[in-house]
Amino acid sequence: MRMHPGSNPDRSPAPARGRSRREETISKLVYGSWR
């Protein structure tokens, strides 16, 4: 596992995007519930 800025073969844009979207939704729900 090499740590290179801008070059991550292990990391895929698909799962990262999905995770980001999921996190965003959760944060939105949490903020909505709290606010």
N, C-alpha and C positions, 0 to 999 in steps of 0.2 A: 504493500500500500504506500504509494509515493504521494507526498503532500506537495502538489504543485498548484500555484494560483492560476485559475482559469483552465486547468486541465485535470478533470476528475473522471476517469473511466468507470470507477465503481459507482459514482453518483450519477443517477439518470434524471433528466429533466421531467420525466413523467411522474415518478413517485414524489419528487420534490414538489412539483406543482400541486399534486393531489394533496400532499401533506399541508402545503401552504393554504390551499383553499379550505381544507378541513379546519385548520387552526383559525383561519379568518372567521369561518362560520361560528365556531365555538366561542371565539372572543366576542363576536357580534351578539350572540345569544346571552353570554355572561354580562356584557355591558348593558344590554337591553334589560335584563332582569335586575341588575344592580341599580341602573339609572331609573 
